[in-house]
């Protein structure tokens, strides 16, 4: 599966969509791409819509990627919402990733659906529902 990364600037946030294999190099790459996109667009608020194929990352792998990138993430991102749209997602992994990120000062919140994440972002940014 090929890696694909796209962005759409919305009202106050950047909507990122990422597709590809579910492995550490892809996850590391897309985290770097999110940081670069937020910096390039001068938009520190982001919705990450992840759809990676394959076995889910282990808790140790999730911890490793977030730990090695936490400083760069904190510098580029003020508010982030995360949605794993792959039906094979593992809720406990999402909760763990959110806990690791928050404990490192990374402002992220996990959501089950993109509409829920969009609504939360609009509320946090002071925008009315559309």
C-alpha positions as semicolon CSV with decimal commas, in nm:
position;residue;x (nm);y (nm);z (nm)
1;X;0,000;0,000;0,000
2;X;0,132;0,342;-0,097
3;X;0,163;0,629;0,146
4;X;-0,074;0,919;0,081
5;X;-0,092;1,240;0,282
6;X;-0,331;1,526;0,208
7;X;-0,432;1,845;0,382
8;X;-0,733;2,073;0,362
9;X;-0,735;2,409;0,536
10;X;-1,069;2,458;0,706
11;X;-1,208;2,732;0,931
12;X;-0,933;2,757;1,192
13;X;-0,780;2,411;1,153
14;X;-0,599;2,184;0,911
15;X;-0,773;1,858;0,820
16;X;-0,510;1,594;0,750
17;X;-0,586;1,259;0,586
18;X;-0,323;0,986;0,588
19;X;-0,329;0,645;0,419
20;X;-0,064;0,377;0,400
21;X;0,081;0,079;0,579
22;X;0,048;0,069;0,956
23;X;0,410;0,055;1,064
24;X;0,652;0,268;1,262
25;X;0,824;0,430;0,959
26;X;0,488;0,539;0,812
27;X;0,364;0,668;1,147
28;X;0,688;0,859;1,203
29;X;0,668;1,000;0,848
30;X;0,312;1,122;0,881
31;X;0,381;1,281;1,221
32;X;0,667;1,470;1,056
33;X;0,437;1,563;0,765
34;X;0,171;1,693;1,007
35;X;0,430;1,909;1,183
36;X;0,555;2,044;0,849
37;X;0,202;2,112;0,719
38;X;0,096;2,298;1,036
39;X;0,414;2,505;1,019
40;X;0,381;2,575;0,644
41;X;0,014;2,675;0,673
42;X;0,076;2,867;0,996
43;X;-0,212;2,671;1,147
44;X;-0,144;2,514;1,489
45;X;-0,483;2,335;1,505
46;X;-0,522;2,001;1,330
47;X;-0,763;1,713;1,276
48;X;-0,577;1,394;1,188
49;X;-0,784;1,135;1,003
50;X;-0,573;0,818;0,997
51;X;-0,647;0,514;0,782
52;X;-0,346;0,284;0,797
53;X;-0,366;-0,081;0,685
54;X;-0,221;-0,380;0,865
55;X;-0,157;-0,493;1,218
56;X;-0,199;-0,216;1,474
57;X;0,114;-0,075;1,637
58;X;0,214;-0,210;1,976
59;X;0,194;0,013;2,282
60;X;0,574;0,032;2,288
61;X;0,587;0,146;1,925
62;X;0,322;0,413;1,989
63;X;0,517;0,532;2,294
64;X;0,841;0,543;2,096
65;X;0,710;0,755;1,808
66;X;0,538;1,005;2,037
67;X;0,838;1,027;2,269
68;X;1,088;1,096;1,992
69;X;0,872;1,367;1,830
70;X;0,713;1,533;2,135
71;X;0,925;1,849;2,127
72;X;0,855;1,917;1,759
73;X;0,485;1,842;1,801
74;X;0,451;2,082;2,096
75;X;0,627;2,356;1,897
76;X;0,395;2,324;1,594
77;X;0,057;2,217;1,734
78;X;-0,169;2,384;1,988
79;X;-0,485;2,178;1,946
80;X;-0,533;1,840;1,778
81;X;-0,810;1,590;1,726
82;X;-0,733;1,234;1,613
83;X;-0,958;0,979;1,442
84;X;-0,851;0,630;1,334
85;X;-1,109;0,549;1,066
86;X;-0,976;0,199;1,004
87;X;-1,232;-0,058;1,124
88;X;-0,944;-0,262;1,275
89;X;-0,859;0,017;1,519
90;X;-0,802;-0,083;1,879
91;X;-0,964;0,154;2,128
92;X;-0,715;0,075;2,404
93;X;-0,430;0,179;2,173
94;X;-0,603;0,511;2,103
95;X;-0,657;0,578;2,472
96;X;-0,294;0,486;2,545
97;X;-0,164;0,712;2,267
98;X;-0,375;1,001;2,397
99;X;-0,245;0,947;2,752
100;X;0,119;0,933;2,637
101;X;0,076;1,248;2,428
102;X;-0,102;1,446;2,699
103;X;0,159;1,341;2,957
104;X;0,423;1,488;2,724
105;X;0,236;1,815;2,684
106;X;0,096;1,729;2,341
107;X;-0,259;1,865;2,314
108;X;-0,452;1,581;2,150
109;X;-0,789;1,416;2,191
110;X;-0,911;1,092;2,034
111;X;-1,253;1,066;1,868
112;X;-1,446;0,775;1,719
113;X;-1,569;0,974;1,417
114;X;-1,459;1,268;1,205
115;X;-1,785;1,464;1,269
116;X;-1,729;1,435;1,646
117;X;-1,372;1,562;1,606
118;X;-1,482;1,849;1,382
119;X;-1,752;1,953;1,630
120;X;-1,503;1,949;1,919
121;X;-1,253;2,157;1,723
122;X;-1,520;2,411;1,624
123;X;-1,627;2,440;1,989
124;X;-1,267;2,481;2,109
125;X;-1,201;2,743;1,840
126;X;-1,523;2,928;1,914
127;X;-1,691;2,852;1,580
128;X;-2,057;2,759;1,547
129;X;-2,160;2,425;1,400
130;X;-2,194;2,410;1,023
